[in-house]
Amino acid sequence: MEEGVETVALPIEPIHSELRNRACGQTGNANHVTTHKTLLPIIVVISALAAIASGDEERKPAAWLQYENTGSRDYARLNVTLFTDHSAKVRLVRNSREQLEYSAKLTSAETAWIALVLRTTDFANPNRLESEAMGGHQGITTIRARVDARDLQATFGRDESFDDLSRSIFRLVRQAELIKRLQTDHHAYDVLSGIRDNGVLQPAEFVEPLITYIQQEKDQLDHALVALALVSTPETWGGVLARTLEQATDTPFRAGSPFSRRRLLLNVITSHPFYVDLPDSHYEALIRIYREQSVIESRKADDDAAHYVWLFKHHEERLKSAK
């Protein structure tokens, strides 16, 4: 029984025992009966609270890895905690005083990988004290873990034996920072770079934030669309682009401006560098987008529409030859 629950449950047991005795035919005096009737609602309430408290303790996941770094070139303080239910918590304070908290859910495979790295890392490295003193721009890192009923701990400044673990941890940290940067600072190019460089732990976590960005923002749409293509299927990517174009209007952003949401999107998907950066698997989806938009633009009687129709046909031919 958990420590916090025991203190509540202990006084209840004698009363329960006495009630059981009465149920079995062991009677007491009238005073006892009156006392039991009076206390029964209280007993039920206390028992329920004890059960709830015990359930909360059982449901609360335990931390099995804590990765802490202080005094590095980028972070004043960084803490990454992994829990037994595969959840993860990132807390950081940059040297610029920018703060961030981020929660993620690791897959069982990602958890297994980190556990494997810990099991196969030498925590008794004799050079660790020297590397701790060096520290430098990497700061001081402390790792506390419990793996296979073993408690592991190490503190160091620079230690190559922990590079694999640090790489995975910092991919999760970069993932946290890039999602925030996309949502608050609208930096789609940074997200594209992080995904392309294999610099994030869970690329699929960017799908929904990128879809929201594409449907709402005006800047760096080319980078956002390429980033989405790198982390989603052709069906998802093509469907998002088709729906976004369907919802876009020709209403100018402001009076007297030739640019509208629709024109902006068409300019992005017909720009020369755009499809060069797409995965080959997404070419067919883009071709179908070109075909549908060509039909829509051909119904309009203006020079811009005719130019788009020509661009759609031109790019479709180039994509077919590149397949």
Secondary structure, DSSP 8 states (H G I E B T S, - for coil): --HHHHHHHTTHHHHHHHHHHHHTT----HHHHHHHHHHHHHHHHHHHHHHHHHHHHHHS--EEEEEEEES-SSEEEEEEEEETTSEEEEEEEETT--EEEEEEE--HHHHHHHHHHHHTS-TT-TTHHHHHHH-GGG-EEEEEEEETTEEEEEEESS-GGGHHHHHHHHHHHHHHHHHHIIIII--HHHHHHHHHTT--S-GGGGHHHHHHHHHH--TTHHHHHHHHHHHS-HHHHHHHHHHHHHH----BSSTT-S-BHHHHHHHHHHSHHHHHTS-GGGHHHHHHHHHHHHHHHHTS-SHHHHHHHHHHHHHHHHHHHH-
